[in-house]
Amino acid sequence: MTGRPARLFSAHVGRTTQLTPHLIRVTLRGDFLTAFVGDGPDRQIELLMPRHPAQSLDASPTPRQLRELPDAERPVMRTYTIRSYDP
């Protein structure tokens, strides 16, 4: 742990590349990159993705608010390892 608080950033998928049948490289784009701290090895991020097309994630929920959402409304969360960082 670095002691840094968790931060939420808005991004969009710029590109995906299928590397193997079970591994996809996801390239994210967005203004968040100016504030992102991408230093250090083996950095990971958690991506929150809408569970359905009408769901908006613009409200920047706190981790507690996310846990309190019903399963049907909680965004899908996946962990990704940062391969490289290019601000």
Secondary structure, 3 states (H helix, E strand, C coil): CCCCCCCCCCCEEEEEEEEECCEEEEEEECHHHHCCCCCCCCCEEEEEECCCCCCCCCCCCCHHHHHHCCCCCCCEEEEEECCCCCC
